[in-house]
Structure formats: C-alpha cells, structure tokens
Amino acid sequence: MLNSYFQVLIFLLISNPVYVDFTQHKMNKTKIRYVALGDSYTICEGAAIQEAWPTILTKHLNEKGVDIELVANPSVTGWTTQNLIDKELAIYDASDANFVTLLIGVNDWVQKVDKEKFHFNLNYIIDHIQKTLPDKSKIILITIPDFSATPNGPKYSHGRDITEGIKEFNQIISNEAKKRGLKVVDIFPTTQLMKGKDDLVSPDGLHPSAKEYALWEKVILPVAFDILK
C-alpha cells in the first residue's frame, strides 16, 4: 500500500513542479490534512514558498493549537478553473485531505471565459471536493483579487473594466458559498490597496509581493481557525 502512495507522489512531482507531501499519508488520523487549490494567487507567484499565504496559514494555525499540515499546493500560475479540474483535482483525490481552500478564476476572466462557464466549472470543482471531504463544510472559498490595482494589471483588461468584471465573478463565488453554507473570505478590498504601493507588488508589476500575501493570510486566518478549532 505504501508503495502505491510513493508512485502517486513521483508521478505528481514529475508532471507538476508543485508542493506535494504524501509521505505521512494516513499515518496520523487526527492531523488536519490541508490542500490549497488555485492559481498564481495560491502558489504565490512573486514570493518564496515559505512566504506563500497557505504556508503561513498552516504555521499560524499550528501556533493556535490546530494540528494541521499543508500536504499539497498544486496551484500553477496562469491556470483557469478548467486547468484546475484537469490537473489539480487528481492531486486532491490522492491527498486524503480534510480541509481545502479554493481561490480560482482570475485567468478565466483574463481569457474571456464567460461567467456561465466559470460558474459551471466552479460548481464542478466544489461538488468534486465535497464528494470525498469528510466534513463538507471544511472548504473556504476566497474571492478573486482586483489585479487592476497593480502597475501592469491594466495590460490584461482587453478593453474591459477589470474591477467590475472581477466583481461579477466574485458575486458568483459568494452566492455559491451562501447556497452551500460555506465560508467565503473576501480579499478583494484588501487587494485594491495595492494601488500606488510598490512594496505590496512583486517586481513583475503584476503579482502581489510577500508583504501583500501576508495581508491576505491575516484575513483568512480567523475564518480558518473558526472552522477548524
């Protein structure tokens, strides 16, 4: 049985250069096994892995007495909801996770995926996660950042209003969370504060800096603690 898990681990590491640790799979039934699903905003493009908000969140939850381990962060810069369905859900399935955060959708909007398709894919992802999640409420949905606040963000507008477009997608996320009785963390207002603040933006002028990701974690932490304590 153990060999099969190592085979999964090797396959995943070859196919995706992401953070995955299944070596203690099923060896500690009481530990919370956390998987962070998403795109550049979850792998935290522009920051080191130790500065990524899922990593910091795990550290701070442990400090507050929650026995939790980040077992996988298969998020990839540029990925859409469809990419997540095609590539990340298999990693979730192999992880034996019992806690998930989901932050996805910015690249759907950038690539002009319509809101109906985004909503369909979002539902598919949540449904898939909840099929095997021991406690279906232990998912946190996180709203999409307003990347128009960054210096290079407007380059990806394709002539559209970024703020209003992201608000539409975020309303879908919030509505779905409410319908399912799930927690949603709204980081959208926090991300708007990046405007004109170089220290909150990474050198690429598009993604947040480690300092900005840390601000997101401060918003996410109390919600995560509330459902995991």
VEXDREN-398612 format. One record per atom (N, C-alpha, C): x, y, z. Coordinates in steps of 0.1 Angstrom, whole numbers, padded with zeros to 4 digits, always signed. Example, Ala and Ser with C-alpha at 12.3 -4.5 7.8 and 13.67 -1.06 7.14 Angstrom:
// residues 2
+0132-0057+0078 +0123-0045+0078 +0132-0033+0078 +0128-0022+0071 +0137-0011+0071 +0129+0000+0079 
END
This chain:
// residues 229
+0008-0012+0000 +0000+0000+0000 +0009+0013+0000 +0019+0013+0008 +0028+0024+0009 +0034+0027-0004 +0039+0017-0012 +0045+0019-0024 +0036+0026-0034 +0023+0023-0034 +0014+0029-0043 +0013+0044-0040 +0014+0048-0028 +0014+0063-0025 +0027+0069-0030 +0038+0063-0029 +0051+0068-0034 +0050+0069-0049 +0043+0060-0056 +0042+0060-0070 +0034+0073-0074 +0023+0075-0067 +0015+0087-0069 +0023+0099-0067 +0031+0100-0057 +0039+0112-0054 +0049+0114-0065 +0056+0104-0070 +0066+0105-0080 +0059+0110-0093 +0047+0104-0096 +0040+0109-0108 +0037+0124-0108 +0031+0128-0096 +0027+0142-0094 +0039+0151-0095 +0050+0148-0089 +0061+0157-0089 +0067+0158-0103 +0067+0147-0111 +0072+0148-0124 +0063+0156-0133 +0050+0155-0132 +0040+0161-0140 +0038+0176-0136 +0040+0179-0124 +0038+0193-0118 +0048+0196-0108 +0056+0207-0111 +0066+0212-0101 +0059+0220-0090 +0051+0213-0081 +0044+0220-0071 +0047+0213-0058 +0042+0219-0047 +0044+0214-0034 +0034+0203-0031 +0039+0191-0029 +0031+0179-0025 +0039+0171-0015 +0032+0167-0005 +0039+0158+0006 +0029+0148+0010 +0030+0135+0005 +0020+0125+0009 +0028+0114+0017 +0040+0117+0022 +0048+0107+0028 +0042+0102+0041 +0034+0110+0048 +0028+0105+0060 +0013+0102+0058 +0009+0099+0046 -0005+0096+0042 -0011+0085+0052 -0022+0089+0058 -0030+0080+0066 -0022+0075+0079 -0011+0082+0082 -0003+0077+0094 -0008+0085+0106 -0015+0096+0105 -0020+0104+0116 -0034+0108+0113 -0043+0101+0119 -0057+0103+0116 -0063+0116+0122 -0056+0121+0133 -0061+0133+0139 -0056+0146+0133 -0045+0145+0126 -0039+0157+0119 -0048+0162+0108 -0050+0175+0107 -0058+0180+0096 -0049+0181+0084 -0054+0175+0073 -0046+0175+0060 -0051+0185+0051 -0043+0195+0048 -0048+0207+0041 -0043+0207+0027 -0052+0210+0017 -0048+0211+0003 -0053+0225-0002 -0044+0233-0008 -0047+0246-0013 -0048+0246-0028 -0060+0248-0033 -0062+0247-0048 -0063+0261-0053 -0057+0263-0065 -0058+0277-0071 -0049+0279-0083 -0044+0291-0084 -0036+0296-0095 -0024+0303-0089 -0019+0314-0096 -0007+0321-0091 -0010+0327-0077 -0022+0330-0074 -0025+0337-0062 -0025+0327-0050 -0024+0314-0053 -0023+0304-0042 -0009+0298-0041 -0002+0296-0053 +0012+0292-0053 +0020+0304-0049 +0014+0316-0050 +0020+0329-0046 +0032+0333-0054 +0029+0334-0067 +0039+0340-0077 +0045+0353-0071 +0058+0354-0072 +0064+0366-0067 +0070+0365-0053 +0067+0354-0046 +0072+0352-0032 +0078+0338-0031 +0086+0336-0021 +0092+0323-0018 +0082+0314-0013 +0084+0301-0013 +0074+0291-0009 +0071+0294+0006 +0081+0297+0014 +0079+0299+0028 +0071+0312+0031 +0070+0321+0021 +0062+0333+0022 +0048+0332+0016 +0045+0321+0011 +0032+0319+0005 +0021+0318+0016 +0010+0324+0013 -0001+0325+0024 -0005+0311+0029 -0007+0301+0020 -0010+0288+0026 +0000+0282+0036 +0013+0285+0033 +0023+0281+0042 +0022+0288+0056 +0021+0302+0055 +0020+0310+0067 +0007+0306+0074 -0004+0304+0067 -0017+0300+0074 -0015+0287+0082 -0008+0277+0076 -0006+0265+0083 +0003+0267+0095 +0013+0275+0094 +0022+0278+0106 +0014+0285+0117 +0006+0295+0114 -0002+0302+0124 -0013+0294+0130 -0019+0285+0122 -0029+0276+0128 -0023+0266+0138 -0011+0261+0135 -0004+0253+0144 -0001+0260+0157 +0003+0273+0156 +0006+0281+0167 -0006+0283+0176 -0018+0283+0170 -0030+0285+0177 -0036+0271+0182 -0028+0261+0181 -0032+0248+0186 -0040+0239+0177 -0040+0242+0164 -0047+0234+0154 -0036+0225+0148 -0037+0212+0149 -0028+0202+0143 -0030+0201+0128 -0023+0208+0120 -0026+0209+0106 -0013+0208+0098 -0014+0202+0086 -0002+0200+0077 -0007+0204+0063 +0001+0212+0057 -0002+0215+0042 +0004+0204+0034 -0004+0195+0029 +0001+0183+0022 +0002+0185+0007 -0005+0196+0002 -0003+0198-0012 -0008+0212-0016 +0000+0219-0024 -0004+0231-0031 -0001+0230-0045 -0010+0224-0053 -0007+0221-0067 -0010+0233-0076 -0012+0245-0071 -0016+0257-0079 -0005+0260-0088 -0009+0265-0100 +0000+0269-0110 -0004+0283-0116 +0006+0291-0118 +0004+0304-0124 -0002+0303-0138 -0013+0310-0140 -0019+0311-0153 -0031+0301-0155 -0033+0293-0145 -0043+0282-0147 -0057+0288-0144 -0067+0282-0152 -0081+0285-0151 -0088+0274-0143 -0101+0276-0141 -0109+0266-0135 -0108+0253-0142 -0107+0253-0156 -0106+0241-0163 -0093+0234-0161 -0082+0242-0160 -0069+0236-0157 -0070+0229-0143 -0076+0236-0134 -0077+0230-0120 -0085+0217-0121 -0095+0216-0128 -0103+0204-0130 -0094+0193-0136 -0087+0197-0146 -0079+0187-0154 -0067+0182-0147 -0061+0191-0138 -0048+0187-0133 -0047+0187-0117 -0054+0196-0111 -0053+0197-0096 -0062+0187-0088 -0074+0184-0094 -0083+0176-0086 -0077+0162-0084 -0069+0157-0093 -0063+0144-0092 -0053+0144-0079 -0047+0155-0077 -0038+0156-0066 -0046+0157-0053 -0057+0164-0054 -0066+0165-0042 -0071+0151-0039 -0075+0143-0049 -0080+0130-0047 -0070+0120-0040 -0058+0122-0043 -0047+0114-0038 -0043+0118-0024 -0047+0130-0019 -0041+0136-0007 -0048+0132+0006 -0060+0126+0005 -0067+0123+0017 -0070+0136+0026 -0072+0147+0019 -0074+0160+0026 -0087+0160+0033 -0087+0168+0044 -0099+0170+0051 -0102+0186+0054 -0094+0194+0047 -0096+0208+0047 -0090+0214+0034 -0098+0223+0027 -0094+0228+0014 -0097+0243+0014 -0087+0251+0007 -0090+0264+0004 -0091+0265-0012 -0099+0273-0017 -0101+0274-0031 -0101+0289-0036 -0091+0293-0044 -0090+0306-0049 -0087+0305-0064 -0097+0307-0072 -0095+0304-0087 -0105+0313-0094 -0101+0317-0107 -0110+0324-0115 -0104+0336-0123 -0093+0341-0118 -0088+0353-0124 -0084+0351-0139 -0078+0339-0141 -0074+0336-0155 -0086+0333-0164 -0097+0328-0158 -0109+0326-0166 -0113+0340-0171 -0113+0350-0162 -0117+0363-0167 -0108+0369-0177 -0095+0368-0175 -0085+0373-0184 -0086+0366-0198 -0089+0353-0198 -0090+0346-0210 -0104+0346-0216 -0113+0355-0211 -0126+0357-0216 -0135+0345-0215 -0133+0337-0205 -0143+0327-0202 -0156+0334-0197 -0167+0330-0202 -0179+0337-0198 -0183+0333-0184 -0191+0341-0177 -0195+0339-0163 -0203+0326-0162 -0210+0322-0172 -0218+0310-0171 -0209+0297-0170 -0199+0298-0179 -0189+0287-0179 -0181+0286-0166 -0177+0298-0161 -0170+0299-0148 -0178+0293-0137 -0191+0297-0137 -0200+0292-0126 -0201+0277-0127 -0203+0272-0139 -0204+0257-0141 -0191+0250-0136 -0180+0255-0140 -0167+0249-0135 -0165+0250-0120 -0169+0262-0115 -0168+0263-0100 -0176+0253-0093 -0188+0251-0097 -0197+0241-0091 -0191+0227-0093 -0186+0224-0104 -0180+0211-0106 -0169+0209-0096 -0160+0219-0094 -0149+0217-0085 -0154+0215-0071 -0163+0223-0066 -0168+0222-0053 -0175+0209-0051 -0183+0205-0061 -0190+0192-0060 -0180+0180-0059 -0170+0181-0066 -0159+0170-0066 -0153+0170-0053 -0149+0181-0047 -0142+0181-0034 -0151+0176-0024 -0164+0180-0024 -0173+0176-0013 -0177+0161-0014 -0175+0155-0025 -0178+0140-0026 -0170+0132-0016 -0157+0136-0014 -0148+0128-0006 -0144+0136+0007 -0147+0148+0008 -0143+0156+0020 -0151+0151+0032 -0145+0146+0043 -0152+0140+0054 -0162+0150+0060 -0159+0162+0061 -0168+0173+0066 -0170+0183+0054 -0181+0182+0048 -0183+0190+0036 -0182+0205+0038 -0183+0210+0050 -0182+0224+0053 -0168+0229+0054 -0158+0220+0054 -0144+0224+0056 -0137+0228+0043 -0144+0237+0036 -0139+0243+0024 -0140+0258+0026 -0130+0266+0023 -0130+0280+0023 -0129+0285+0009 -0139+0293+0004 -0138+0299-0009 -0132+0313-0007 -0123+0317-0016 -0117+0330-0014 -0119+0338-0027 -0123+0351-0026 -0126+0359-0037 -0113+0362-0045 -0116+0366-0058 -0105+0369-0067 -0100+0383-0065 -0087+0385-0065 -0081+0398-0063 -0084+0408-0074 -0084+0421-0071 -0085+0431-0081 -0071+0435-0086 -0067+0428-0097 -0054+0430-0102 -0052+0443-0110 -0063+0450-0112 -0062+0463-0118 -0054+0473-0109 -0053+0470-0096 -0045+0478-0087 -0030+0477-0089 -0025+0468-0097 -0011+0466-0099 -0007+0474-0111 +0006+0478-0112 +0010+0486-0124 +0008+0480-0137 +0010+0467-0138 +0008+0460-0151 -0005+0453-0153 -0014+0454-0143 -0027+0447-0144 -0035+0452-0156 -0036+0465-0158 -0044+0470-0169 -0041+0464-0183 -0029+0460-0184 -0025+0454-0197 -0033+0441-0201 -0039+0435-0191 -0047+0423-0193 -0062+0425-0193 -0066+0438-0195 -0080+0441-0195 -0087+0438-0208 -0079+0438-0219 -0085+0436-0232 -0097+0446-0234 -0095+0458-0229 -0105+0468-0231 -0117+0468-0222 -0117+0459-0212 -0128+0457-0203 -0125+0464-0190 -0135+0465-0182 -0133+0471-0168 -0130+0459-0159 -0117+0459-0155 -0112+0448-0146 -0120+0447-0133 -0121+0458-0126 -0128+0458-0113 -0142+0453-0114 -0150+0457-0124 -0164+0453-0125 -0165+0439-0129 -0156+0435-0138 -0156+0421-0143 -0152+0411-0131 -0142+0414-0123 -0139+0406-0112 -0150+0406-0102 -0156+0417-0100 -0168+0418-0090 -0179+0408-0094 -0181+0407-0107 -0192+0397-0112 -0188+0383-0109 -0175+0379-0111 -0171+0366-0108 -0171+0363-0093 -0167+0374-0085 -0167+0372-0071 -0182+0371-0065 -0191+0377-0072 -0205+0376-0067 -0210+0361-0069 -0205+0355-0080 -0208+0341-0082 -0202+0332-0071 -0190+0335-0067 -0183+0328-0057 -0191+0329-0043 -0194+0342-0040 -0201+0345-0028 -0215+0338-0027 -0222+0339-0038 -0235+0333-0039 -0234+0318-0037 -0225+0312-0043 -0223+0297-0042 -0219+0293-0028 -0211+0301-0022 -0208+0298-0008 -0220+0299+0001 -0228+0309-0001 -0240+0311+0007 -0250+0300+0005 -0252+0296-0008 -0261+0285-0011 -0257+0272-0004 -0244+0269-0003 -0239+0257+0002 -0236+0257+0017 -0237+0269+0023 -0234+0271+0037 -0219+0270+0040 -0211+0275+0030 -0196+0275+0031 -0191+0289+0035 -0180+0289+0041 -0173+0302+0044 -0167+0308+0032 -0168+0321+0030 -0161+0328+0020 -0153+0339+0026 -0140+0340+0021 -0132+0351+0026 -0130+0361+0015 -0134+0374+0017 -0133+0384+0007 -0120+0392+0008 -0111+0388+0000 -0098+0396+0000 -0098+0407-0010 -0108+0408-0018 -0109+0418-0029 -0106+0432-0024 -0113+0437-0013 -0110+0451-0008 -0095+0452-0004 -0089+0442+0002 -0075+0443+0006 -0066+0444-0006 -0069+0437-0017 -0061+0437-0029 -0061+0451-0036 -0072+0458-0034 -0073+0471-0040 -0064+0481-0034 -0059+0478-0022 -0050+0487-0015 -0036+0486-0021 -0033+0477-0030 -0020+0476-0037 -0017+0488-0045 -0028+0495-0050 -0026+0506-0059 -0017+0517-0054 -0006+0520-0061 +0003+0530-0057 +0013+0526-0046 +0013+0513-0042 +0021+0509-0031 +0031+0498-0037 +0043+0503-0040 +0053+0494-0046 +0057+0482-0037 +0056+0484-0024 +0060+0473-0015 +0050+0462-0014 +0038+0464-0020 +0028+0454-0020 +0027+0446-0033 +0036+0450-0042 +0036+0444-0056 +0049+0438-0058 +0050+0426-0065 +0062+0419-0068 +0069+0427-0079 +0082+0424-0082 +0090+0431-0092 +0084+0429-0106 +0075+0419-0109 +0069+0418-0122 +0058+0428-0125 +0055+0436-0114 +0045+0446-0116 +0030+0441-0117 +0028+0428-0115 +0015+0422-0117 +0011+0414-0105 +0020+0406-0100 +0016+0398-0088 +0019+0405-0075 +0012+0400-0065 +0015+0406-0051 +0029+0403-0046 +0033+0411-0037 +0046+0408-0030 +0043+0399-0018 +0054+0394-0012 +0052+0386+0000 +0045+0394+0011 +0047+0407+0012 +0040+0415+0022 +0025+0415+0019 +0021+0416+0007 +0007+0416+0003 +0001+0402+0006 +0008+0391+0003 +0002+0378+0006 +0000+0376+0021 +0009+0382+0029 +0008+0381+0043 -0004+0388+0048 -0008+0399+0041 -0020+0406+0045 -0033+0398+0042 -0032+0390+0031 -0043+0381+0028 -0045+0371+0039 -0033+0365+0043 -0034+0355+0053 -0040+0360+0066 -0038+0372+0069 -0044+0378+0082 -0059+0378+0081 -0064+0379+0069 -0079+0379+0067 -0084+0365+0067 -0076+0356+0061 -0081+0342+0060 -0080+0334+0074 -0069+0338+0081 -0066+0330+0094 -0078+0329+0103 -0085+0340+0107 -0096+0339+0117 -0107+0330+0112 -0110+0330+0099 -0120+0322+0093 -0116+0307+0094 -0104+0304+0090 -0099+0291+0090 -0099+0285+0105 -0094+0293+0114 -0094+0289+0128 -0108+0286+0133 -0117+0294+0129 -0131+0293+0134 -0137+0279+0130 -0134+0275+0118 -0140+0262+0113 -0132+0250+0117 -0119+0252+0121 -0110+0241+0124 -0108+0239+0139 -0111+0248+0147 -0107+0248+0162 -0115+0236+0169 
END
